[in-house]
Amino acid sequence: MATPPCPYFGTCGGCSAQHIDYTVQVENKKKALAHALTFPDIRVFTGNPYHYRNRLDFLFHPKCLGLRQKGKPGKIVDIEQCPIAEERLNSLLSEVRSFFQNVDTFDAQKKISTFRSAVIRTPRESSAIAFVLHADSSRLPEALERIEQFAKKTTADNILVSFQDTETSFSDDYQVIKGKDFLPETFLGKRFDFPTLGFFQNNTALAEQMQAYVRELLQHYETTPAHLLDLYGGVGTFGICTADLFSSVTIIESVAAAIACAQRNLQQNNVKNGRALALDARQLKKVPLAKPLFVITDPPRSGMDQKTILRLKELQPQAIIYISCNIQQLKRDVPKFSAYAIKSAALFDLFPQTPHSEAVVELVRQES
């Protein structure tokens, strides 16, 4: 057992394992992955169990800002500091809390009022706060004026406002108040821009370790004449970090803002043998791919669509590196590649104090 350092533990719905010794947490996750894959040899990568998270979405409520209550997602726990958040993120949280007392807080039941949430991001080289406002509020001009005043005082590098009328984190309707609408990060000496209002890994140190590990796996193959498919490629991190190992690289991603960054990232990293295509993975048949082929696939929690899996089986890549944030979905997907065997598996604990983690499974085609 461990003593939770967070005063909100047990009330806040964000963490569920602070009372468990961290070594036990990791061992439990390792056992769960080994059981899901029926593969016992799991490599484990860990980092700082606290102050690791570079993004948190705080909800406005009458007392100021907080996170959803455990077991009661309709209620908010007021949060002054979060121990799993990076120190810089907590500093920005204090700035927001100090400036935005007594604001026009959105009422989720009545669907009225203005301030929904503040999303704070602190990658290594920059920072951003995105204020999410209710798009149909009659008090948007007042809210925008207040955010503009905050932008002049805050130490955050970028301030954005997103207007939305649903429960999703962001919409395509936004404006930049200060700075830019993208953030930089560096993995393995490569620079990556990613959309402030989009997905990017929340644990920088472990995400970079995962990039290095995937590169290490691929270096065990003869890849010089081969082609790499980076599927669900986001802003192109895996494809770009391994592009020099291959003859050519194709990055496929369906989110327009992410693929625009991927195209820019190819250019700024001088990757001349790569391309980034805006395409739903279910439409993989539309893309001609050279052989021999290797695949990195990093799907969302829902896993890969059956059309995508069938197409990959038709393409017969030499190896598939399957990256998953959902062990149960991974358990369902891996057996579908019946012509492949697990060569290696690794667990990356990107989310300490929670039941979540990332897995990297190396699947190798068996000669018939």
Secondary structure, DSSP 8 states (H G I E B T S, - for coil): ------TTBTTBSS-S-TTS-HHHHHHHHHHHHHHHHT---EEEE---SSS-B-EEEEEEETTEEEEEETTEEEEEEE-S--TTB-HHHHHHHHHHHHH-TT--B-BTTTTBSSEEEEEEE--TT--EEEEEEETT-TTHHHHHHHHHHHHHH---SEEEEEEESSSSS--S-EEEEES-SEEEEEETTEEEEEETTS---S-HHHHHHHHHHHHHHHTTS--TT-EEEEET-TTTHHHHHTGGGSSEEEEEES-HHHHHHHHHHHHHTT-TTEEEEE--GGGGGGS---SSEEEEE---TT---HHHHHHHHHH--SEEEEEES-HHHHHHHGGG-TTEEEEEEEEE--STTSS--EEEEEEEE---
